[in-house]
Amino acid sequence: MKNFIRLAVLLCVALFTYSSAQTSWTCPEGFEGQTLSVYNWTTYIAEDTIPNFEELCGVTVVYDTFPTDGDMLARIRQGNPGYDVTFPSPSTLPLMIEEGLLEQFDKANIPNMANLEPKFVGVYFDPENNYSVPYQWGTIGIGYNKTNIGGDITSWEELFSYDGPVSWIEDVRAMMGAALLMLGKDPNTTSEEDINAARDFLIENGQNVTYINQDDGQEVLARGEVDMTSEYSGDIFQVIDECACEDYGYVIPSEGTLYWFDSIVIPAGAPNKALAEVFIDYILDPQVGADISNYTAYGSPNKAAIDQGLIDPELLANPGIYPSEETLQNLFFSQQDADTEYLYNNAWEEVKIALGQ
């Protein structure tokens, strides 16, 4: 999802008008001349975030990127090759904690943790935020071609019943969760019976699926191969921006959907843990956090940035990025459990086999 996140400030504001304001954040003394190694998704940070940190602290940042969560996890599992900071998704982060792949924070070095929105802290896999802090967040909803379908849509029901080509994202919990919501079930159910019912629902309502996309649903949509696709919010907004037309839309389905947030962590064996904590505190500064979200057009978990009016008004007013309180009540966060994940994964494989995907 992050491969395509270098977005314009959406709808009315072009990427090239992006600018950031000066932060008041001050680097602690004693880090001059040191090096920080960052491992992030591609194009998932503002253009000046790293240069400004280097200047403020008098340090050098070695910045490396990964294309998928799996690539990052595989590399860290082999033994940290020297990264101080990385950015796992919520599906990978619990595994990294369970497998001892992360360092615990010295929270005294990260006072800006106080700036975070409460709903993004204290999640089940890291209830004390000893290993992670939220970075950016978004949803998995429906991108669609308004011209081809003759207007706007609002629901999963319209995707499942559409008489035309659609694509589903290769995200087990998002698609199984959508089916469970349609059945009036808990999208995080541990009931094998409910999981199998969701499997059957997807099989029965998947005859319009021409493609299960590996995080490239936005490209399939833009090429005209499908009229609707379930996909990460930012990827669809990229299509909307690049088109500079009125053809495309993105909706958070009325029944609800999965939301996610990526986190900042320190891999076990980080060569410079102290500087990594300084960097995390810098990222959580209200202005720095706002600059990143204004550039990527994903949601900011930084409450102070929002309260201080630092988020671009065009973005803050976009319900696909910052949903209403009513919409937020319908969102769910995937709760990972090894035994249950086995049931979900098996059910999803059976869906794909049945649909010839």
Secondary structure by P-SEA (a helix, b strand, c coil): cccccccccccccccccccccccccccccccccbbbbbbbcccccccaaaaaaaaaacbbbbbbbbccaaaaaaaaaaccccccccccccccaaaaaaaccbbbbccccccccccccccccccccccccccccccccccbbbbbcccccccccccaaaaaacccbbbbcccaaaaaaaaaaaaccccccccaaaaaaaaaaaaaaccccccccccaaaaaaaacccccccccaaaaaaaaaaaccccccccccccbbbbbbbbbbbccccccaaaaaaaaaaaacaaaaaaaaaaaccccccaaaaaaccccccccccccccccaaaaaacccbbbbaaaaaaaaaaaaaaaaaacc
